[in-house]
Amino acid sequence: MSKRILVAYVSKYGSTRKYAEWIASALNADLFAAHMVGPDILNQYDVVIYGGGLYAGGIAGVKLVTQNPCKNLIVFTVGLADPNSTDYSAIINKNFTLELLSKTKFFHLRGGIDYKKLSPLHKCMMAMMKRTIQRKPEFEREADDKEFLDTYNSKVSFEDERTIVPVIAYVSDL
């Protein structure tokens, strides 16, 4: 018997949507923007994969899956930082209860940014982040800080379809 799989996402600028589309295609899953999904829809699926962008310590739209039970929950986040050198535990712990943490598998993927498309609020947040990094002494800046400054106010994409392979493998093994 094959599993019914749902991929739901919130994407403000397109990277999360792109990853959701790749994952849904690879798994032959149903794909919905999260605002189209309610508890009645979540209950119809054996596996729910939720994707949301990272913004100021939160995961966009994640309340859909934190406030509604899912049989098998997988969450992928999309942000600018390099997942290989970033600790996401504070964000995950802020957004998930201990009970839900124990039942959820997380994956972190790298997105992109186009400063020209940012909302005024996000432009302001990025400017504040730039000032914070610039105040650090050069020797205290990490690789992500330097990369942020080098790419500030430009268009950059780290999206990579190959990075969904662990997500696909995990779901296939359920």
Protein Blocks (a to p, Z undefined) as FASTA:
>chain_A
ZZddddddddfkommmmmmmmmmmmnopacddfklpcfklmmmpfbdcdddddeehiaeh
klmmmmpccfbdcdddddfbdfklccfklmmmmmpcfklmmmpccddddddddfklpcfk
lmmmmmmmmmmmmmpcfklpcfklmmmmmmgoiacdfbdfklmmmmmmmmmmZZ
